[in-house]
């Protein structure tokens, strides 16, 4: 019975949480803490922390964590399947519709008009991350102590390695992370 409850709870979360993982958090809290009482509020805040720091979507990480806590490894698999099943069905249906109607000029016009919006959303996310990395207060203020000089240096180095040297982006991220760690350790010793 617990497996069915886990599956149906995370099926609802997967089906009705539009807007990403943070939008799913109130739904997860409602199902896991309020409705079923599987976790306490403190355990739920731990769940949010773990889901944010592990790679992957927050809702899927949460499903895996809750499933493991409630019903072990099989519970993790069932909760995760419940969480991702609505997306799999939706994407499969969209792919089918696209493949069937991809030659239609109206569909191509819609997709052409969406591309600039997608580029703008990606650019906005990139700028937000850049601002939070470079400006210590999180706001664009050129004041003493507000600009992370090391972040600016790593950004410039990363751009040069990516654009001029055509290095693999994952390798560039790892190298910047390693060198920043070395810098922090050296600064502690000085």
URSUL-V361989 format. One record per backbone hydrogen bond with DSSP energy under -1.0 kcal/mol. NH is the residue of the N-H (numbers start at 1). CO is the residue of the C=O. Records with the same first field share a line. If there is no record, write none. Layout:
NH = CO + CO
This chain:
5 = 1
6 = 2
7 = 3
8 = 4
9 = 5
10 = 6
11 = 7
12 = 8
13 = 9
14 = 10
15 = 11
16 = 12
17 = 13
18 = 16
28 = 24
29 = 25
30 = 26
31 = 27
32 = 28
33 = 29
34 = 29
35 = 30
36 = 31
38 = 32
39 = 32
44 = 40
45 = 41
46 = 42
47 = 43
48 = 44
49 = 45
50 = 46
51 = 47
52 = 48
53 = 49
54 = 50
61 = 57
62 = 58
63 = 59
64 = 60
65 = 61
66 = 62
67 = 63
68 = 64
69 = 65
70 = 66
71 = 67
72 = 68
75 = 71
76 = 72
77 = 73
78 = 74
79 = 75
80 = 76
81 = 77
82 = 78
83 = 79
84 = 80
85 = 81
88 = 84
89 = 85
90 = 86
91 = 87
92 = 88
93 = 89
94 = 90
95 = 91
96 = 92
97 = 93
98 = 94
99 = 95
100 = 96
101 = 97
102 = 98
104 = 101
108 = 104
109 = 105
110 = 106
111 = 107
112 = 108
113 = 109
114 = 110
115 = 111
118 = 114
119 = 115
120 = 116
121 = 117
122 = 118
123 = 119
124 = 120
125 = 121
126 = 122
127 = 123
128 = 124
129 = 125
130 = 126
131 = 127
132 = 128
133 = 129
134 = 130
135 = 131
136 = 146
138 = 135
141 = 139
143 = 141
146 = 143
148 = 134
152 = 148
153 = 149
154 = 150
155 = 151
156 = 152
157 = 153
158 = 154
159 = 155
160 = 156
161 = 157
162 = 158
163 = 159
164 = 160
165 = 160
167 = 161
172 = 168
173 = 169
174 = 170
175 = 171
176 = 172
177 = 173
178 = 174
179 = 175
180 = 176
181 = 177
182 = 178
183 = 179
184 = 180
185 = 181
186 = 182
187 = 183
188 = 184
189 = 185
190 = 186
